[in-house]
Amino acid sequence: MNTTFTIRELMRPVEQFPRISGRSFFHEAMLALQKADEAFQSGNARQRILLVEDEAGRIIGKVTPMDVVRGLEPKYDRVENFSDDIRYGVPQVVQSMKEELRHWQEPLDDLCRKAAEVQVATFMNKPEPNQTVNIDEKMDNILHTFVTSRRNSLFVAENNAIVGLLRFSDLYAAICKVVQSCGLKTPAA
């Protein structure tokens, strides 16, 4: 069995994903995600991540259910600035964030207004450097990126354009196939 694989082989091309305009509104993203999930669950679609495109049809981001929920509370964008401090257990930062930002104090009271006014471009997941890989990048770098970023998928770029997504589930499946091909035996209990 081939024990090497490339991003080009494992990625899912953008053509396989449903899309939405960055100018669409919150409620349209929710409906599009619901439709994509239903199509995926019924076997009529290969993906349920929603790609976001600009007016020219270029991919400028993606939207998942978590992004939609984050879109309800824009202050969550400020939390990412503190993620390293939280990870390393700085309790005063966590406490001050709770008090200063007051996340979800009244999260659903204004849901209908937000659903009609908030545009997808404001809460979509953008192809930042820590979640974008070049299509010809080495796989060991990709493994490192997945582990350190804790993302479920990475944007794949070629010639400064997003051409696909590399899902962790696809990478993990490829790793499992390589290990299974080793012919290792499970010790008897």
Disulfide bonds with the S-S distance in Angstrom:
none
